[in-house]
Amino acid sequence: MNTIQLTDAELAMVHNAMLTYLRSFGHDEAEVVAQVKQILLKLSLATRDEKSEIVG
């Protein structure tokens, strides 16, 4: 497993880029779509964790 540190702006950019990437695939790339959805979930969780740390 690899770990990278991103600013809030960088994290938002990566999240938006992955959403755009996901939208560009059709139904024939099921494995890629599944992997992108997993990455988007991780990015969403990272965003929530980051916000809860700042508030908490």
CHARMM-style PDB file with segment names, atoms N, HN, CA, C and O in Angstrom:
ATOM      1  N   MET     1       0.845  -1.175   0.000  1.00  0.00      PROA
ATOM      2  CA  MET     1       0.000   0.000   0.000  1.00  0.00      PROA
ATOM      3  C   MET     1       0.884   1.229   0.000  1.00  0.00      PROA
ATOM      4  O   MET     1       1.921   1.272   0.661  1.00  0.00      PROA
ATOM      5  N   ASN     2       0.458   2.220  -0.748  1.00  0.00      PROA
ATOM      6  HN  ASN     2      -0.385   2.185  -1.285  1.00  0.00      PROA
ATOM      7  CA  ASN     2       1.178   3.489  -0.831  1.00  0.00      PROA
ATOM      8  C   ASN     2       0.375   4.585  -0.163  1.00  0.00      PROA
ATOM      9  O   ASN     2      -0.856   4.560  -0.161  1.00  0.00      PROA
ATOM     10  N   THR     3       1.077   5.535   0.398  1.00  0.00      PROA
ATOM     11  HN  THR     3       2.076   5.555   0.396  1.00  0.00      PROA
ATOM     12  CA  THR     3       0.433   6.682   1.028  1.00  0.00      PROA
ATOM     13  C   THR     3       0.975   7.956   0.398  1.00  0.00      PROA
ATOM     14  O   THR     3       2.184   8.113   0.226  1.00  0.00      PROA
ATOM     15  N   ILE     4       0.072   8.858   0.056  1.00  0.00      PROA
ATOM     16  HN  ILE     4      -0.910   8.730   0.195  1.00  0.00      PROA
ATOM     17  CA  ILE     4       0.483  10.169  -0.440  1.00  0.00      PROA
ATOM     18  C   ILE     4      -0.256  11.228   0.356  1.00  0.00      PROA
ATOM     19  O   ILE     4      -1.348  10.991   0.873  1.00  0.00      PROA
ATOM     20  N   GLN     5       0.346  12.382   0.443  1.00  0.00      PROA
ATOM     21  HN  GLN     5       1.233  12.574   0.023  1.00  0.00      PROA
ATOM     22  CA  GLN     5      -0.295  13.485   1.148  1.00  0.00      PROA
ATOM     23  C   GLN     5      -0.744  14.508   0.122  1.00  0.00      PROA
ATOM     24  O   GLN     5       0.032  14.916  -0.742  1.00  0.00      PROA
ATOM     25  N   LEU     6      -2.006  14.921   0.222  1.00  0.00      PROA
ATOM     26  HN  LEU     6      -2.636  14.589   0.924  1.00  0.00      PROA
ATOM     27  CA  LEU     6      -2.584  15.895  -0.688  1.00  0.00      PROA
ATOM     28  C   LEU     6      -3.204  17.023   0.104  1.00  0.00      PROA
ATOM     29  O   LEU     6      -3.725  16.815   1.200  1.00  0.00      PROA
ATOM     30  N   THR     7      -3.144  18.216  -0.454  1.00  0.00      PROA
ATOM     31  HN  THR     7      -2.720  18.385  -1.344  1.00  0.00      PROA
ATOM     32  CA  THR     7      -3.872  19.325   0.149  1.00  0.00      PROA
ATOM     33  C   THR     7      -5.360  19.101  -0.137  1.00  0.00      PROA
ATOM     34  O   THR     7      -5.717  18.236  -0.936  1.00  0.00      PROA
ATOM     35  N   ASP     8      -6.207  19.868   0.503  1.00  0.00      PROA
ATOM     36  HN  ASP     8      -5.917  20.571   1.152  1.00  0.00      PROA
ATOM     37  CA  ASP     8      -7.646  19.757   0.245  1.00  0.00      PROA
ATOM     38  C   ASP     8      -7.954  20.021  -1.229  1.00  0.00      PROA
ATOM     39  O   ASP     8      -8.779  19.334  -1.832  1.00  0.00      PROA
ATOM     40  N   ALA     9      -7.289  21.012  -1.796  1.00  0.00      PROA
ATOM     41  HN  ALA     9      -6.619  21.570  -1.306  1.00  0.00      PROA
ATOM     42  CA  ALA     9      -7.516  21.353  -3.202  1.00  0.00      PROA
ATOM     43  C   ALA     9      -7.062  20.219  -4.121  1.00  0.00      PROA
ATOM     44  O   ALA     9      -7.743  19.898  -5.095  1.00  0.00      PROA
ATOM     45  N   GLU    10      -5.928  19.619  -3.817  1.00  0.00      PROA
ATOM     46  HN  GLU    10      -5.375  19.880  -3.025  1.00  0.00      PROA
ATOM     47  CA  GLU    10      -5.431  18.498  -4.620  1.00  0.00      PROA
ATOM     48  C   GLU    10      -6.357  17.298  -4.518  1.00  0.00      PROA
ATOM     49  O   GLU    10      -6.624  16.629  -5.517  1.00  0.00      PROA
ATOM     50  N   LEU    11      -6.847  17.023  -3.318  1.00  0.00      PROA
ATOM     51  HN  LEU    11      -6.630  17.566  -2.506  1.00  0.00      PROA
ATOM     52  CA  LEU    11      -7.770  15.906  -3.121  1.00  0.00      PROA
ATOM     53  C   LEU    11      -9.050  16.125  -3.917  1.00  0.00      PROA
ATOM     54  O   LEU    11      -9.559  15.194  -4.542  1.00  0.00      PROA
ATOM     55  N   ALA    12      -9.567  17.338  -3.899  1.00  0.00      PROA
ATOM     56  HN  ALA    12      -9.153  18.094  -3.392  1.00  0.00      PROA
ATOM     57  CA  ALA    12     -10.772  17.655  -4.670  1.00  0.00      PROA
ATOM     58  C   ALA    12     -10.516  17.484  -6.166  1.00  0.00      PROA
ATOM     59  O   ALA    12     -11.378  16.990  -6.892  1.00  0.00      PROA
ATOM     60  N   MET    13      -9.339  17.890  -6.625  1.00  0.00      PROA
ATOM     61  HN  MET    13      -8.638  18.291  -6.035  1.00  0.00      PROA
ATOM     62  CA  MET    13      -9.006  17.763  -8.030  1.00  0.00      PROA
ATOM     63  C   MET    13      -8.917  16.291  -8.445  1.00  0.00      PROA
ATOM     64  O   MET    13      -9.421  15.912  -9.502  1.00  0.00      PROA
ATOM     65  N   VAL    14      -8.288  15.475  -7.625  1.00  0.00      PROA
ATOM     66  HN  VAL    14      -7.879  15.783  -6.766  1.00  0.00      PROA
ATOM     67  CA  VAL    14      -8.180  14.042  -7.929  1.00  0.00      PROA
ATOM     68  C   VAL    14      -9.562  13.408  -7.941  1.00  0.00      PROA
ATOM     69  O   VAL    14      -9.864  12.594  -8.813  1.00  0.00      PROA
ATOM     70  N   HSD    15     -10.401  13.775  -6.982  1.00  0.00      PROA
ATOM     71  HN  HSD    15     -10.156  14.437  -6.273  1.00  0.00      PROA
ATOM     72  CA  HSD    15     -11.757  13.237  -6.924  1.00  0.00      PROA
ATOM     73  C   HSD    15     -12.533  13.600  -8.191  1.00  0.00      PROA
ATOM     74  O   HSD    15     -13.185  12.740  -8.784  1.00  0.00      PROA
ATOM     75  N   ASN    16     -12.468  14.854  -8.606  1.00  0.00      PROA
ATOM     76  HN  ASN    16     -11.939  15.553  -8.125  1.00  0.00      PROA
ATOM     77  CA  ASN    16     -13.156  15.289  -9.820  1.00  0.00      PROA
ATOM     78  C   ASN    16     -12.588  14.618 -11.066  1.00  0.00      PROA
ATOM     79  O   ASN    16     -13.334  14.275 -11.983  1.00  0.00      PROA
ATOM     80  N   ALA    17     -11.288  14.434 -11.101  1.00  0.00      PROA
ATOM     81  HN  ALA    17     -10.682  14.713 -10.356  1.00  0.00      PROA
ATOM     82  CA  ALA    17     -10.661  13.760 -12.241  1.00  0.00      PROA
ATOM     83  C   ALA    17     -11.124  12.312 -12.337  1.00  0.00      PROA
ATOM     84  O   ALA    17     -11.374  11.813 -13.434  1.00  0.00      PROA
ATOM     85  N   MET    18     -11.240  11.636 -11.200  1.00  0.00      PROA
ATOM     86  HN  MET    18     -11.037  12.042 -10.309  1.00  0.00      PROA
ATOM     87  CA  MET    18     -11.691  10.242 -11.208  1.00  0.00      PROA
ATOM     88  C   MET    18     -13.156  10.155 -11.631  1.00  0.00      PROA
ATOM     89  O   MET    18     -13.534   9.214 -12.329  1.00  0.00      PROA
ATOM     90  N   LEU    19     -13.979  11.107 -11.227  1.00  0.00      PROA
ATOM     91  HN  LEU    19     -13.672  11.871 -10.660  1.00  0.00      PROA
ATOM     92  CA  LEU    19     -15.380  11.125 -11.674  1.00  0.00      PROA
ATOM     93  C   LEU    19     -15.462  11.295 -13.184  1.00  0.00      PROA
ATOM     94  O   LEU    19     -16.248  10.621 -13.849  1.00  0.00      PROA
ATOM     95  N   THR    20     -14.651  12.196 -13.721  1.00  0.00      PROA
ATOM     96  HN  THR    20     -14.012  12.744 -13.181  1.00  0.00      PROA
ATOM     97  CA  THR    20     -14.622  12.411 -15.164  1.00  0.00      PROA
ATOM     98  C   THR    20     -14.134  11.162 -15.883  1.00  0.00      PROA
ATOM     99  O   THR    20     -14.679  10.779 -16.919  1.00  0.00      PROA
ATOM    100  N   TYR    21     -13.119  10.538 -15.337  1.00  0.00      PROA
ATOM    101  HN  TYR    21     -12.676  10.848 -14.496  1.00  0.00      PROA
ATOM    102  CA  TYR    21     -12.575   9.297 -15.899  1.00  0.00      PROA
ATOM    103  C   TYR    21     -13.648   8.215 -15.921  1.00  0.00      PROA
ATOM    104  O   TYR    21     -13.793   7.501 -16.914  1.00  0.00      PROA
ATOM    105  N   LEU    22     -14.397   8.093 -14.835  1.00  0.00      PROA
ATOM    106  HN  LEU    22     -14.280   8.673 -14.029  1.00  0.00      PROA
ATOM    107  CA  LEU    22     -15.453   7.093 -14.737  1.00  0.00      PROA
ATOM    108  C   LEU    22     -16.524   7.329 -15.800  1.00  0.00      PROA
ATOM    109  O   LEU    22     -17.001   6.381 -16.422  1.00  0.00      PROA
ATOM    110  N   ARG    23     -16.895   8.563 -16.005  1.00  0.00      PROA
ATOM    111  HN  ARG    23     -16.507   9.334 -15.499  1.00  0.00      PROA
ATOM    112  CA  ARG    23     -17.943   8.890 -16.970  1.00  0.00      PROA
ATOM    113  C   ARG    23     -17.547   8.584 -18.406  1.00  0.00      PROA
ATOM    114  O   ARG    23     -18.411   8.460 -19.275  1.00  0.00      PROA
ATOM    115  N   SER    24     -16.257   8.461 -18.662  1.00  0.00      PROA
ATOM    116  HN  SER    24     -15.556   8.561 -17.957  1.00  0.00      PROA
ATOM    117  CA  SER    24     -15.800   8.240 -20.037  1.00  0.00      PROA
ATOM    118  C   SER    24     -15.852   6.770 -20.451  1.00  0.00      PROA
ATOM    119  O   SER    24     -15.619   6.450 -21.616  1.00  0.00      PROA
ATOM    120  N   PHE    25     -16.153   5.880 -19.515  1.00  0.00      PROA
ATOM    121  HN  PHE    25     -16.343   6.140 -18.568  1.00  0.00      PROA
ATOM    122  CA  PHE    25     -16.191   4.456 -19.824  1.00  0.00      PROA
ATOM    123  C   PHE    25     -17.592   3.984 -20.141  1.00  0.00      PROA
ATOM    124  O   PHE    25     -18.574   4.473 -19.582  1.00  0.00      PROA
ATOM    125  N   GLY    26     -17.668   3.032 -21.043  1.00  0.00      PROA
ATOM    126  HN  GLY    26     -16.870   2.635 -21.497  1.00  0.00      PROA
ATOM    127  CA  GLY    26     -18.939   2.396 -21.364  1.00  0.00      PROA
ATOM    128  C   GLY    26     -19.151   1.169 -20.492  1.00  0.00      PROA
ATOM    129  O   GLY    26     -18.521   1.014 -19.446  1.00  0.00      PROA
ATOM    130  N   HSD    27     -20.032   0.316 -20.934  1.00  0.00      PROA
ATOM    131  HN  HSD    27     -20.544   0.442 -21.784  1.00  0.00      PROA
ATOM    132  CA  HSD    27     -20.378  -0.866 -20.149  1.00  0.00      PROA
ATOM    133  C   HSD    27     -19.410  -2.015 -20.344  1.00  0.00      PROA
ATOM    134  O   HSD    27     -19.471  -2.987 -19.593  1.00  0.00      PROA
ATOM    135  N   ASP    28     -18.521  -1.945 -21.318  1.00  0.00      PROA
ATOM    136  HN  ASP    28     -18.471  -1.155 -21.929  1.00  0.00      PROA
ATOM    137  CA  ASP    28     -17.608  -3.042 -21.603  1.00  0.00      PROA
ATOM    138  C   ASP    28     -16.404  -3.086 -20.663  1.00  0.00      PROA
ATOM    139  O   ASP    28     -15.698  -4.093 -20.611  1.00  0.00      PROA
ATOM    140  N   GLU    29     -16.170  -2.030 -19.940  1.00  0.00      PROA
ATOM    141  HN  GLU    29     -16.743  -1.212 -19.982  1.00  0.00      PROA
ATOM    142  CA  GLU    29     -14.997  -1.956 -19.063  1.00  0.00      PROA
ATOM    143  C   GLU    29     -15.388  -2.141 -17.602  1.00  0.00      PROA
ATOM    144  O   GLU    29     -15.048  -1.309 -16.761  1.00  0.00      PROA
ATOM    145  N   ALA    30     -16.085  -3.203 -17.297  1.00  0.00      PROA
ATOM    146  HN  ALA    30     -16.362  -3.879 -17.980  1.00  0.00      PROA
ATOM    147  CA  ALA    30     -16.645  -3.418 -15.954  1.00  0.00      PROA
ATOM    148  C   ALA    30     -15.571  -3.436 -14.871  1.00  0.00      PROA
ATOM    149  O   ALA    30     -15.779  -2.889 -13.788  1.00  0.00      PROA
ATOM    150  N   GLU    31     -14.434  -4.051 -15.147  1.00  0.00      PROA
ATOM    151  HN  GLU    31     -14.265  -4.495 -16.027  1.00  0.00      PROA
ATOM    152  CA  GLU    31     -13.375  -4.120 -14.134  1.00  0.00      PROA
ATOM    153  C   GLU    31     -12.801  -2.738 -13.838  1.00  0.00      PROA
ATOM    154  O   GLU    31     -12.538  -2.405 -12.683  1.00  0.00      PROA
ATOM    155  N   VAL    32     -12.609  -1.943 -14.875  1.00  0.00      PROA
ATOM    156  HN  VAL    32     -12.823  -2.214 -15.814  1.00  0.00      PROA
ATOM    157  CA  VAL    32     -12.081  -0.590 -14.687  1.00  0.00      PROA
ATOM    158  C   VAL    32     -13.088   0.259 -13.924  1.00  0.00      PROA
ATOM    159  O   VAL    32     -12.720   1.000 -13.012  1.00  0.00      PROA
ATOM    160  N   VAL    33     -14.347   0.151 -14.295  1.00  0.00      PROA
ATOM    161  HN  VAL    33     -14.646  -0.451 -15.036  1.00  0.00      PROA
ATOM    162  CA  VAL    33     -15.399   0.906 -13.608  1.00  0.00      PROA
ATOM    163  C   VAL    33     -15.428   0.539 -12.126  1.00  0.00      PROA
ATOM    164  O   VAL    33     -15.549   1.419 -11.274  1.00  0.00      PROA
ATOM    165  N   ALA    34     -15.319  -0.735 -11.815  1.00  0.00      PROA
ATOM    166  HN  ALA    34     -15.221  -1.451 -12.506  1.00  0.00      PROA
ATOM    167  CA  ALA    34     -15.327  -1.185 -10.413  1.00  0.00      PROA
ATOM    168  C   ALA    34     -14.129  -0.617  -9.659  1.00  0.00      PROA
ATOM    169  O   ALA    34     -14.269  -0.182  -8.516  1.00  0.00      PROA
ATOM    170  N   GLN    35     -12.963  -0.617 -10.282  1.00  0.00      PROA
ATOM    171  HN  GLN    35     -12.850  -0.970 -11.211  1.00  0.00      PROA
ATOM    172  CA  GLN    35     -11.767  -0.082  -9.626  1.00  0.00      PROA
ATOM    173  C   GLN    35     -11.888   1.424  -9.397  1.00  0.00      PROA
ATOM    174  O   GLN    35     -11.513   1.927  -8.338  1.00  0.00      PROA
ATOM    175  N   VAL    36     -12.404   2.133 -10.381  1.00  0.00      PROA
ATOM    176  HN  VAL    36     -12.708   1.725 -11.242  1.00  0.00      PROA
ATOM    177  CA  VAL    36     -12.569   3.578 -10.237  1.00  0.00      PROA
ATOM    178  C   VAL    36     -13.565   3.885  -9.122  1.00  0.00      PROA
ATOM    179  O   VAL    36     -13.354   4.816  -8.345  1.00  0.00      PROA
ATOM    180  N   LYS    37     -14.638   3.118  -9.035  1.00  0.00      PROA
ATOM    181  HN  LYS    37     -14.810   2.362  -9.666  1.00  0.00      PROA
ATOM    182  CA  LYS    37     -15.618   3.324  -7.959  1.00  0.00      PROA
ATOM    183  C   LYS    37     -14.992   3.080  -6.596  1.00  0.00      PROA
ATOM    184  O   LYS    37     -15.310   3.788  -5.641  1.00  0.00      PROA
ATOM    185  N   GLN    38     -14.103   2.087  -6.482  1.00  0.00      PROA
ATOM    186  HN  GLN    38     -13.845   1.511  -7.258  1.00  0.00      PROA
ATOM    187  CA  GLN    38     -13.411   1.836  -5.211  1.00  0.00      PROA
ATOM    188  C   GLN    38     -12.509   3.017  -4.854  1.00  0.00      PROA
ATOM    189  O   GLN    38     -12.447   3.433  -3.697  1.00  0.00      PROA
ATOM    190  N   ILE    39     -11.820   3.547  -5.848  1.00  0.00      PROA
ATOM    191  HN  ILE    39     -11.870   3.209  -6.788  1.00  0.00      PROA
ATOM    192  CA  ILE    39     -10.947   4.697  -5.601  1.00  0.00      PROA
ATOM    193  C   ILE    39     -11.775   5.909  -5.188  1.00  0.00      PROA
ATOM    194  O   ILE    39     -11.401   6.630  -4.264  1.00  0.00      PROA
ATOM    195  N   LEU    40     -12.893   6.136  -5.867  1.00  0.00      PROA
ATOM    196  HN  LEU    40     -13.197   5.550  -6.618  1.00  0.00      PROA
ATOM    197  CA  LEU    40     -13.765   7.254  -5.496  1.00  0.00      PROA
ATOM    198  C   LEU    40     -14.274   7.122  -4.071  1.00  0.00      PROA
ATOM    199  O   LEU    40     -14.374   8.116  -3.353  1.00  0.00      PROA
ATOM    200  N   LEU    41     -14.596   5.911  -3.658  1.00  0.00      PROA
ATOM    201  HN  LEU    41     -14.515   5.103  -4.242  1.00  0.00      PROA
ATOM    202  CA  LEU    41     -15.042   5.685  -2.281  1.00  0.00      PROA
ATOM    203  C   LEU    41     -13.930   6.051  -1.299  1.00  0.00      PROA
ATOM    204  O   LEU    41     -14.176   6.723  -0.297  1.00  0.00      PROA
ATOM    205  N   LYS    42     -12.712   5.609  -1.588  1.00  0.00      PROA
ATOM    206  HN  LYS    42     -12.512   5.063  -2.402  1.00  0.00      PROA
ATOM    207  CA  LYS    42     -11.582   5.933  -0.713  1.00  0.00      PROA
ATOM    208  C   LYS    42     -11.354   7.444  -0.655  1.00  0.00      PROA
ATOM    209  O   LYS    42     -11.087   7.995   0.413  1.00  0.00      PROA
ATOM    210  N   LEU    43     -11.462   8.107  -1.803  1.00  0.00      PROA
ATOM    211  HN  LEU    43     -11.679   7.659  -2.670  1.00  0.00      PROA
ATOM    212  CA  LEU    43     -11.285   9.559  -1.825  1.00  0.00      PROA
ATOM    213  C   LEU    43     -12.376  10.258  -1.018  1.00  0.00      PROA
ATOM    214  O   LEU    43     -12.104  11.219  -0.298  1.00  0.00      PROA
ATOM    215  N   SER    44     -13.606   9.775  -1.140  1.00  0.00      PROA
ATOM    216  HN  SER    44     -13.827   8.994  -1.725  1.00  0.00      PROA
ATOM    217  CA  SER    44     -14.710  10.356  -0.377  1.00  0.00      PROA
ATOM    218  C   SER    44     -14.495  10.165   1.114  1.00  0.00      PROA
ATOM    219  O   SER    44     -14.738  11.079   1.901  1.00  0.00      PROA
ATOM    220  N   LEU    45     -14.043   8.988   1.504  1.00  0.00      PROA
ATOM    221  HN  LEU    45     -13.845   8.245   0.864  1.00  0.00      PROA
ATOM    222  CA  LEU    45     -13.780   8.728   2.920  1.00  0.00      PROA
ATOM    223  C   LEU    45     -12.637   9.588   3.427  1.00  0.00      PROA
ATOM    224  O   LEU    45     -12.684  10.076   4.556  1.00  0.00      PROA
ATOM    225  N   ALA    46     -11.611   9.781   2.608  1.00  0.00      PROA
ATOM    226  HN  ALA    46     -11.573   9.385   1.691  1.00  0.00      PROA
ATOM    227  CA  ALA    46     -10.486  10.634   2.999  1.00  0.00      PROA
ATOM    228  C   ALA    46     -10.944  12.068   3.195  1.00  0.00      PROA
ATOM    229  O   ALA    46     -10.490  12.750   4.114  1.00  0.00      PROA
ATOM    230  N   THR    47     -11.835  12.522   2.339  1.00  0.00      PROA
ATOM    231  HN  THR    47     -12.204  11.967   1.593  1.00  0.00      PROA
ATOM    232  CA  THR    47     -12.361  13.881   2.460  1.00  0.00      PROA
ATOM    233  C   THR    47     -13.144  14.029   3.750  1.00  0.00      PROA
ATOM    234  O   THR    47     -12.993  15.024   4.459  1.00  0.00      PROA
ATOM    235  N   ARG    48     -13.978  13.051   4.059  1.00  0.00      PROA
ATOM    236  HN  ARG    48     -14.100  12.243   3.483  1.00  0.00      PROA
ATOM    237  CA  ARG    48     -14.760  13.107   5.303  1.00  0.00      PROA
ATOM    238  C   ARG    48     -13.856  13.041   6.522  1.00  0.00      PROA
ATOM    239  O   ARG    48     -14.074  13.771   7.488  1.00  0.00      PROA
ATOM    240  N   ASP    49     -12.837  12.173   6.496  1.00  0.00      PROA
ATOM    241  HN  ASP    49     -12.660  11.580   5.710  1.00  0.00      PROA
ATOM    242  CA  ASP    49     -11.910  12.055   7.621  1.00  0.00      PROA
ATOM    243  C   ASP    49     -11.165  13.364   7.846  1.00  0.00      PROA
ATOM    244  O   ASP    49     -10.989  13.802   8.983  1.00  0.00      PROA
ATOM    245  N   GLU    50     -10.732  13.980   6.764  1.00  0.00      PROA
ATOM    246  HN  GLU    50     -10.875  13.625   5.840  1.00  0.00      PROA
ATOM    247  CA  GLU    50      -9.999  15.242   6.849  1.00  0.00      PROA
ATOM    248  C   GLU    50     -10.873  16.326   7.474  1.00  0.00      PROA
ATOM    249  O   GLU    50     -10.409  17.080   8.329  1.00  0.00      PROA
ATOM    250  N   LYS    51     -12.137  16.408   7.051  1.00  0.00      PROA
ATOM    251  HN  LYS    51     -12.514  15.795   6.357  1.00  0.00      PROA
ATOM    252  CA  LYS    51     -13.035  17.435   7.589  1.00  0.00      PROA
ATOM    253  C   LYS    51     -13.349  17.173   9.049  1.00  0.00      PROA
ATOM    254  O   LYS    51     -13.449  18.112   9.839  1.00  0.00      PROA
ATOM    255  N   SER    52     -13.507  15.886   9.426  1.00  0.00      PROA
ATOM    256  HN  SER    52     -13.425  15.123   8.784  1.00  0.00      PROA
ATOM    257  CA  SER    52     -13.824  15.587  10.827  1.00  0.00      PROA
ATOM    258  C   SER    52     -12.631  15.889  11.727  1.00  0.00      PROA
ATOM    259  O   SER    52     -12.813  16.268  12.884  1.00  0.00      PROA
ATOM    260  N   GLU    53     -11.400  15.725  11.207  1.00  0.00      PROA
ATOM    261  HN  GLU    53     -11.253  15.418  10.267  1.00  0.00      PROA
ATOM    262  CA  GLU    53     -10.226  16.062  11.995  1.00  0.00      PROA
ATOM    263  C   GLU    53     -10.129  17.566  12.207  1.00  0.00      PROA
ATOM    264  O   GLU    53      -9.733  18.020  13.280  1.00  0.00      PROA
ATOM    265  N   ILE    54     -10.487  18.333  11.196  1.00  0.00      PROA
ATOM    266  HN  ILE    54     -10.809  17.964  10.324  1.00  0.00      PROA
ATOM    267  CA  ILE    54     -10.393  19.787  11.310  1.00  0.00      PROA
ATOM    268  C   ILE    54     -11.458  20.293  12.290  1.00  0.00      PROA
ATOM    269  O   ILE    54     -11.174  21.163  13.113  1.00  0.00      PROA
ATOM    270  N   VAL    55     -12.674  19.758  12.208  1.00  0.00      PROA
ATOM    271  HN  VAL    55     -12.905  19.051  11.539  1.00  0.00      PROA
ATOM    272  CA  VAL    55     -13.766  20.190  13.073  1.00  0.00      PROA
ATOM    273  C   VAL    55     -13.553  19.692  14.483  1.00  0.00      PROA
ATOM    274  O   VAL    55     -13.753  20.433  15.445  1.00  0.00      PROA
ATOM    275  N   GLY    56     -13.145  18.427  14.613  1.00  0.00      PROA
ATOM    276  HN  GLY    56     -12.983  17.825  13.831  1.00  0.00      PROA
ATOM    277  CA  GLY    56     -13.012  17.772  15.909  1.00  0.00      PROA
ATOM    278  C   GLY    56     -11.901  18.300  16.678  1.00  0.00      PROA
ATOM    279  OT1 GLY    56     -11.656  17.849  17.798  1.00  0.00      PROA
TER     280      GLY     56
END
